[in-house]
């Protein structure tokens, strides 16, 4: 026993001796420390200078220099406190304590970038100091090996970092555009694009306090002066250092907020509809209100007045790290109403140049980012006589706001009465880009769910999701960098649309929406139901449309109860052979959408040799998954103008989530596609000629290449039966196949995390009853008894279904 202990002790001493041979010396450690400190401080200085220049505020540089000094002092202090607990070399420990907080600030806490930023300069610094101070020849052989390896790692890491930083972005898997997966003859809306400039000459002016310290257009050169307003009731936390700096920079406090705006208007007598557009949260010194000039020029040329509202003074500032404004979106909305009050007064004043030129019965609000949430608050506050969070504050505006547009909005930053804003009887349009690195969820779809219609006037709400659009390029002054980090090379911009393309999309849709809601040009309505109606106007990318109008009546919306077998008005639901079936809240990347839907999955576990065969031929009818709705149509009258509608999206969850049971691949399972009971049926359905077998061999040879192809969009069959049992059967793809989720990586480091991020975005589907009857002349589309979704086109998948019902025809793709 003693002999074994002695041998183990000798082995351990031998290992320790070998470790000492390759342990870096003081020179290497000192070099690594100096390399790390110089790199972190130098990078922070560069970032601070660039940021200070971009926001035109040298105090930001002073703040960061003081912050670096604080980190240095804190590093020495922490090192002194823990030196007895840690045996790491002193200088490198101090270097880590200095550099890591700086890297956290620079890289917004991205752990991968922080780790790389620590390791690479450490290896390079160690190699540099070792070579220059000690010399390579004087090193022992083990240390020479370590030196070479460390040098290679450091140089390779630096080279790779520079290379990947210089790239615009990295390639991602191609996504098939489901809208054009099948060739349909989509009726194009007649006439020129709504993005085409109109016939009016465009003029401009500004209005404001006349006292602006930074912009002469709102100061000494302002066209029309306006009175300031008291915003104390709507703004919290305009105090402390942040409030002091805000007041020092702007020259006013929350009791004297300016009413500033820059205006594009058509030359003529009018009266013209009025459109206000407001920016979102951005650095308050990097003025955002000029960024909608492209919209101002377009809308004024088409006979509308557009005013870009200045709310930069309640935007974010570097001084807010010491406390500042928060949840100020009610103030943003309230300020829009104060702007409308100014316009109303001008229009009513006989001695003002705009007397009678403004059609105050046709008003629209547009908001971007936080402004996109604020326009909903403005519409809500406009209908109230008192401020909901403090009824001692009177409102009573009651302007004729016809419609609102929310561009990549946030949702829930302000909650009236601690709930989310609801809108009623107003037209609503929201759109969002998949490549948005600021607001990374389609939050406008949340407000979309809270818009309802009750009066007798025609209203509609619509949503649009755009592949490749980012957050900032809808504003010409924000650009392609959504993060605000001057190190733009960290962003993955490969899949991002360019600014011109993104703004062309905005012009087409915003102009069409305003023409529809303010000028009653209903010819543009089909564009919001199906983007393909404007395919000649729109740049090529993937678009997902959502749409609902006041004529829409739903059979199910899955919010009424928790019973998966019930529908509205005593309707009944059933499912067969589904691997996933549940009704649950729809979750976005952040927060919940605010509506429930049904999740339906199927998985047939088809053998590889049969996967090229049509599923309906491989899988017996008795095993096909389906979902049936037996509606009660007593309260819905159907006629030749009725169309069948629903929303659908892909879910990325597993189509075979169970760990046991019939959905596990098991040849002895009686319900398996490959069971003995169905073997003869499968063989009959999959017999092929020798020629077909040869084709299969060729396909196997190309298997590796085909795996790189994008996933096919999802297709399924819809079977509608009438009261006499006659059926009309058609494929989902006869309108459009279901778009796969749009996967994105906004940062280059996101590629290390997996396949990217995506979320559930619904797509509207419409099918005309008259076209259904053409499928089967004996079918009576006005006496529908059941609606069945049959999953007979693909081996597996999970879809999300919602808002199944009927509406009046607007535009329809003809069924084949």
N, C-alpha and C positions, 0 to 999 in steps of 0.2 A: 504494500500500500504506500509506504514511504517512497519507494522507488518511482511509483507512478506520479506522486506529488512533485518529486524532484524533477522528473522529466517535463511535466507540464510547466513548472516554474521556469526551467531552462528555455522551453519553447516560447514562453511569453516574453522572457528577457530578450530572446533573439528577435522576436517581432518588434519589440520596442526599439531595439537597436537599428533595425532596418527603417523603421519610421523616422528615427532621428536623422538617418542619412538623407532623406528626401524632404525633411522639414525646411520650408523657406527660411532664409536668414533675415536678420533685421533690415538689411538693405532692401530686399524684395518686398517685405511687408510695408516698409516706409514708402517705397515707390508706388505700391498698390494704393495706399492711403492717399498719397498726394495726387495720383492719377484720378481717383474717384472724386476727391474734393474739387479739384480743378474742373473736371468735366461737369459735375452737378451744378457748381456755382456758375461756371461759364454758360451752361445751357439755360440756367434760370435768368441770368442777366440778358441773354439774347431774347428769350421769350418775353421778359418784362419790357424791354425796349420796343419790340415789335408790337406788343399789346398797347403800350402807352401811345405809340404813334397812331395805331388804328383807331383808338378812342379819343385821340387828341387831348390827353390828360397826363402831364408829367408827374402828377402826384401818385399815379399808379406805380410808376417806376420807383419813387421814393418809398412807397409802402412795401414793395417787394424787397428792396434793399434792406429795409428795417426788419422785414420778416426773415431774410437770410441771416442777418446778424443775430436775431433772436434764436434761430435754429442752431447757430454755431455756439452761442452761449449755453443753450439748453443741452447741446451735445456734451460739452465739457462737464456740465453739472451732473447730468445723468451718468456719465462715465465715472465720475468721482464717487457717486452713490453706489454703484454696482461693481466697482472694480474688485471687491473682495469675492464676488459671486461668479465672476466670469474670468476665464483665463485667456481669452482672446487677446492678441497683441493690442496694446493701448492705442496706437495711432489708427489702426484699421477699425477698431471699435468706434473711435470718435468719428472716423470718416463715414461709417455706416449710419451713425446717429445724425449726422449732418445731411447726408445725401438722400436717405430714404424719405424723410418728410418733404424734401424738395421735389423728389421724383413723384411722390403722391400728389403734390400740387400740380406739377407739370402734366402728368399723364392721367389726371382725374381718377386716381386709384386703380388703374388697370394693372393687375398683379404681374401679367406677363411682361409688359413693357418695363415695369419697375425692376423685375428680376434681371432682365437683359441689360438694363442700364446700370445695374450694380456689378454684374459679373464681367461684362466686356471691358470697361475701363480699368477694372481691378486687374484682370489678366494682362492687359497692355501696360499698365503702370508698373506692375511687378516685373515684367520682362524688360521694360525700358530701364528701370533703375538697376536691376541686376546686371544687365549688360554694360551699362555705363559706369557703374560704381565698382562692381566686383569683377566683371569680365567673364566671358564664357569659359575660357581655358582654365580658370582657377576653380571652377565648379567640379564637384565629384561627379562620377558617371551617373548615379541615380538622379542627382539634381539637374544634370544636363538634359536627361530624358524629360523630367518634369518641366524644365525651362522650355524645351522645344514644344512639348504638348501645350503648355499654357500660352506660349506665343502664338501657336497655330490657332488655338481656340479664340484668343483675343482678336487676332487679325481677321480670321474667318468671320467671327461674329460682327466685327466692325464693317467688314465688306458686305456681309449679307444685310446688315441694318441699313447701310447707305443704299444698296441696290433696291431693297424692298421699299424704302422711303421714297425713292425716285420714281417708282412705278405708279401709274395712275390708279391701278387696282389689279386684282387677281381675277382670273376667269372663274365663272360659276357654271354649274350644270344648266344647260339650256332648258327653258320652260316652253312647252308647246302652247300656242295661243288657241284655246278651245273654241273661240268664236269663229275661227276660220279653219277648224279641223275638218269640217265638211263644207263643201262649196255650196253656199246658198245665194240665191238672188235676192239680196236685201234691198228693198226700195230706198233709194236715196232721196232725201228731202230736196225738193226743187229749189232752184235759186242759188245765189252766191252765199259764200260762207258768212256767218254772223261776225266773223273776225275781220271782214273787209271794211275799211273805213267808209263812213257814210258821206253824204253830200254837204254837210254843214262845215263852214269854216270854224276853226277852233281858236278860242281866246282864253287867256289865263289871268288870274289875279290872286292875291293873298288877302286874308283877313286875320286880325290878331290884336294883341294888346298894344302893339307899338313900342313895347319896352324890352323886347327880347335882347339879351346880352350877347348872343352867339350867332343869330341869324338875322341879317338886315331885312329879309323878306317878311319877318314878323316884327321887326323893329322899326327903324327909321324909314324903310322903304315899303312898309305895309300899305296896301290899297285902301282897305276899310278897317277902322279901329273898332274893337269890341270890348265890352266890359268883362272884367274877371268875375269868377264865381267862387263861392265858398264851398269847398269839398270836405270840410272837417267831418261831417256826418258819415261820409262814405270811405274815408281813408283811415286805416289804423297804422300806428307805429311811425308816423312822420315825426320822430323825435330822436333823442340821443345823438350819437355822432353821425349816424346815417342821415337823420333829418337835418342836422346842422350843415353837413356838407351839401346836401341837396339844395337847401335854401341858399347857401353861399354860391353854389354853381349857377343856379337859375335866377336868383335875385328875388324870389317870392316864396311864400310858405303855402300850406294847404288851405289857407283862408282866401287866397287870391290866385286861383288857378286860371291860366289864360285860355281863351277860346280862339285857338289858332287853326287855320286851315289853308291849304293851297287848292285852287279851283281851276278846273277845265270846263268851259261852257261853250255851247254852240252860239254862233252869231245869229240873231234873229229875235223876233218879238215874243216867242213862246206862246203859252206857258210850257215849260219843259219839266219832265220828271226829275226828281232829285235823288241822287245816290251819294251816300256817305260811305267812305272806306276808312277803316282804322287798322293800324299795324298792331303787332303783338309785342311781347317782352323781348327786348334787345338791350344792348348797352345804351344807357340814356344819352351818352355823349356821341354815339354813332347814330345820327338821326335817321329814323325809319320812314317818316312820312313822305319823302320824295320818291320812294320805291314803287309807287303805283302809277307812275307817269304813263306807262304803256296802256293802262286801263283808262286813265283820264282822257288821253288823246282819242282813243277808240270810241268811248261812250259819248264824248262831246260831239264827235263827228257824226254820230248816229242820233243826235237830238236829245241828249240827256246832260244834265248838270252833274258833274262828279266833283266832290270835295274830299281831299285826303286830309284826315283829321290828325292833328299833332297831339299825341299823348306821351311824348318822350319823357316828360318830367315825372311820370310815375313808373317809368321803366327801371330795370335793375341797374345797380351801380356797384363798383368795387367796394364802396363804403358800406354796403349792406352786410358785409361780413361782421360788422360790429352792431348789427341790428338795423332793420329797415322795413320798408313796406312789405306787407304780405296780404294775400287774399284780397287784392284791390280790384278784382274784375267787376264788381258792382259799380265802382267809381268809373271804370272805363265805359261801362254801359250808360251810366247816368250822364257823363260828359257828352255822349252822342246826342242825348235828348236836349241838352243845353245848346248844342250846335243847331239842332232842328228849331229850337225856339228863336235863335238869331235869324235863321232863314225865314221863318214864319213872319217875324217882325219886318224884315226887309220887304217881303212880298206884299205885306199889308200897308207899308208906308208909301204914300203917294210921292214923296220927295226923294225916294231912294232909286238908284239906277236899275235895281232888280224888282221894282214894283210891278206886280202882276206877271212876272216872267217865270215864276216857279209854280209848278203844279203840285201843291201841297197835298193833293189827294192821291198822288202816286209817288210814294217814297220807298226806297230800298236801302238796306244797310248791308255792308260787306265788312267782314272782319277776318284777320289772319292770326293764327296761333291763339294767344290769349284774347286778342281782338275777336277771334272767331267764336269764343265763348261769350265775350262781352256783348256782341250784337244780339244774342239770344236774351241776355239779361236786359238789354235796352228794350227789346220788344215786350218782355214781361213787365218791366217797370212802367212802360208806356201805358199799360192798361189799368194801372192802379192809381188810386187817389192818395195812398199813403205808403211810405217805405216799409216793407214787410218786417224788417229787423228793428225798426223804431218808428212806431206810428205817430210820434210827435213830428216827424218830418213829412210835410205834404209834398205830393208829386202832382198828379192831375194833368199830365201832358196830353194824352189822348190824340196823338198824331195819327194820320192814316198811313201807317207802315204796312205796305202790301207784301213785302218779301224780304228775306234775309239770306245771305250767303256766308257760309263759314268755311274758310280756307285752312285746312290742317289745324282745326281747333283743339284746344284742351277742353276738359270737362270736369266740373266740380271744384275748380279753384275757389269759386265763391258759391255758397249754397244758401239761398234765401230760406229763412226759417229752418235751417239745418236739413234741407232737402234739395233735390236737383230741380233746376228750372224746367217748367212745363210750358209748352206753347200751344195755342189753340187758334184755328182758323187763320193761318198765315202760311204763305208758300215758303218752303225751306229747301235750301240746296247746300250740301256739304261735299267737299272732295279732299282727297288725301293721297299722298304718294307712298309707294312701298319703300322707297329709299330714304325716308325721313329719319334722320339721325337725332332729331330733337324731340319731336312728339312721335314716339315709336309705336303708337297704337292708333287705329282709326277711331279716335274718340268722338269725332263728329257723328259716327253711327250710333252713339249712345244718346245724343240729343235728338237724333232722327227718330228714335223709338218713342220719344216723349212729345212728339208733335201730333196733335189730333185735330179732326175736322168735325164740326157739329152744325154749322149754319148751312143755309141753302146755296151759298155761293160756291163755285167750283174752286177747289184748292188742290195742290199736290205738294208732295215732298219727294226729294230725290237725293241719291248719294252716288258718288263716283270714286272708284279706287283706281289709281294710275300706276302701272309698273314703271319704276325707274325715276319717278319724280321725287325730289327731295323737299325739304322744308323751306329753305331760304330763297330758292330761285323764283318763287312767286312774287318776291319783292326784289326789284333791281338793285337795291343797295345791300342786300344780305348775301347774295351769291351762293356758291356751291359748298361752303363750309358751315355745316349745321352746328358744330360743337363749340365754336368760338375759340378753339385752341389754335394759336398761330401756326402750329406744326401740322399743316394741312396734309402733309404726306402720310400721316397716320390713318387717314380716311381711305376707304375703298370706294373710289369714284368710277370704277370700270363700268358698272351697270347703271350709272346715273345718267339721266337725260341731260342734254346741254340746255343752257338757259333759254335760248331762242325757242327750242322745241317745247319746253315746259310752259313758257309764257304763251305760245300759240294755242296750246290746249286750254289754258286758262281763258284766253280771249274768246275762243269759240264757245265754250260752255257758259262763261259769265255773261257774254253778250246775248246768247240765245236765251238764257234764263231771264235777264232783265227785259228783253224784247217781249218775252212771253208774259211776264207778270206785270210789267208796267205799261206795255203797249198792246196787250192782248193778241199778240201774233202767235196763235196756237199751232201754226205750221211747224214750229220748232219742238213741240212736245215729244214727238217720237225719238228725238236725240237723247232724251233723259231715260226713256224706257230701253233703248237699244242703241249703243254708240255707233253701230254699223249703219244707222240711218244717216250719219254724217261722215261716213268713211272717207269721202273725197276731201273733207275739210281737215281731218285730224291726222297728226303724225302717227306713224306706225308704232304701236306698243300694245300692251294688254290693258284693257279697260273692263272694269266690273261695274255694272249699273244696278242701283236699287231704285225702286219707284213705288209710290202709292198715291192714289188720289181719293177725292171725296166720294167717288163712285164705287170704290172698292169695298166688297163685303167678304169677310173671311168665314170659312167653315171651321177652321181650327187655328189657334195661335198659341196653344200650349201654356197659356198663363192662367186659365180658369180654375184648374185644380191639379191634384197630384195623381189622378187616376189615368193611366196610360191608355185605357180602353174607351175613354169618353171624349166627345167633341162638343162643340157649341150646339145649343138647341136640341139636346137629346140625340146628337149624332153618336155613332159607334165606331170604334177603331179596333183592328185586329192585326196581328203579325204572324208570319209563318217562317220557320227555319232561319231566323235572324240570329247572328252571333253577337250583335250589339243592338239593344233597344232600351232607350231611356229618354225621359223628358227632363231636361235640366237647363240651368242658366248657361248662356253663351258667354264664355270668358275670352277676353282679349289678352294681348300681351300684358297690359296693365289695366286693372279694374274689370268690372263686369259690364257687358253690353246693355243690360237692363231689360232683357227679354229672355223667355225660355223657348226652347226649340226641342225637336225630337232628333235624337242621334240614332242612326240606323246603320248596322254593319252586316256584311256577309263574307263568308270565306268557305270556298268549296274544296281547297286542298287538291287541286287537279294535278295529276301526274305530269311530269315534264313532257312526256311523249304526246300528251293530249292538249297542251297549252295553246297550240296554234289553231285548234278547232274552235268553232263558235260555242260559247258556253251552253246555249240552249240545246245544242246537240250532244254535249258531253255530260251534262247534269240532267238527270231525270226530272220531269215536272214536279214530282212529289217532293223533291229536295230543294227546289228553287226557293230562294228567300223572297219574301214579298211583304208589303205594308199596305193595308187597305183602310180606306175611310168610307164609311156608310153615312153620308151627311143627311141632315134634315133641311130640305130646301124650301120649307113652307114660307119663310120670310125673305127669300131671294127669288126674284122673277128673272128668268133667263129668256133671251131672245136672240135674234140673228146678230146683234151688235155685241153680245156678251163674249168675253174671253176668259179662259181658265188661266189662273195665275198662281204662282208660288215662288218662294225664295229657297235657294239651295246653296250649300257650300260644302267643300271637302273638309273632313276632319283628319288630322294626321295620327290619330290614336290607332292602336292595334285593332285589326279586324278580327282577331282571334284572341281575345284577352284572357280566356279561361285557362287555368292550368290543368284541367281535366275535363272529362265529359265528351260529348259527341263531336266537338270541334277540334279535338286533338287528332292528328293523323294517326289512325290505327286501323289496319286492314280488317281486324276482327270486329270492329264496331259496326253494329247493324245499320247505323245511319250514315256511315262513311260513303263517299262517292265511290270508293274502291271496294266496297263490301261484296261478298259473294252473291248477295241477293240481287245486286245491280250489275254484276260483272257481264252478264250476257247482253244487257241493254247497252252498256258502255261499248262493248266490242262491236255491236251492231251499228252504233252511232259513229264509230271512229274507223270503220273499215276504209282502207285506201288502196288505190292501185299501185303497181310497182313504180309507175312514174311519179306518183305523189310521194312515195317513200324516198325516191332519189332526191326530190326537192327538199324533203325534211333533212336528209344528210347534208345537202348544201347549206341549209339554214344552220345546222349545228356547226359547220365549219366557220360560219360568220357570227357565231354566238358572242364571242368576245367583243366584236365590233358593235353588235346590236345593243349590248349592255350599256354602251355609252349614249345611246339615243335617249331623248327625254321621255318621261312617262306619258303614256297616252292619256288624254283627258277622259274623265269618267262618263260612261254612257249607261243608260238603263231604259227599260220599257215602261210606258204608261198605258194602262188598260182601263177604259171608262165604260161602264155598263149602264144601260137604261132600265126602266122599270119592267120591260119585257124580256130582259136578259140579253139583248143584242149589244155587241161590243164595238168600240172603236179603239184600235191599238196603234201606237206610234212610239217612236224613239225620242228620248230627250234631245238627242242631237239634231232632230228635225227643226228645232229652234236654235239650239247650241249645245254642244257637249259641255259638261261641267268642268270649269277651270280648276286645275290643280292649284293648291296654295302657292302663292308667290314667295319664294324663299330668298332672303337677302342677308348679306353681311355688310354692315355699315362701316366697320373698322377692319383693317387688314388682319389684326390679331384675332378677329372673330373666326377666321378659317381654322384656327387651332382648336376651337371648341366643338367642331362637328360640322353638321350639314347646314348651318345657318338658322335664322329665325323666321317665323311666319305666323299668321293668325287667321282666324275664321273671318272671311269677308263674303257676305251673301251676294248672290247674283239673281236677278229677276228673270223668270221664265214665263212666257205667255203663249197660249195656244187657242186659236179661234174655234168656237163651236161649229160654225158653218163648215170649216175645213175638216173637222172631225166627222161630220156627216158624209163628206165626200169619200172618206175612208170606207164607210159602210152605209150605203143608201138606206138600209133598214134600221139603222141606229137613230134613235130620237135624242138629240143632244139637250133638249129642253125638259127631259124627264130623267135626269141622272139619278141613279140609285147607288152606285159605288165608284170609287176612284182607287185604282190599285197601282202601286209602284212595284214593278217586278225587276229584280236584279239578275237579269239573264244575259248581260253583255260582257261582264268582266268577272275574272276569277275571285276577286276580293276587293274590298274597299269599305270606307265608312263615309256617310254623307250626313249633313245636318239639314233638316227640312223645317221650314217655318212659313207661316202666313199663307195658308192654302185657301183659295177662294175664287171669286169672280170679280171682274170689273168691265167697264164699257170699252169697246175697241178704240185704240189710239193708233197703233201700228202693229202689223202682224206679219211674221214670216210665214209664207204659205207652206203648209205641210205637204210632204211628198206623197 
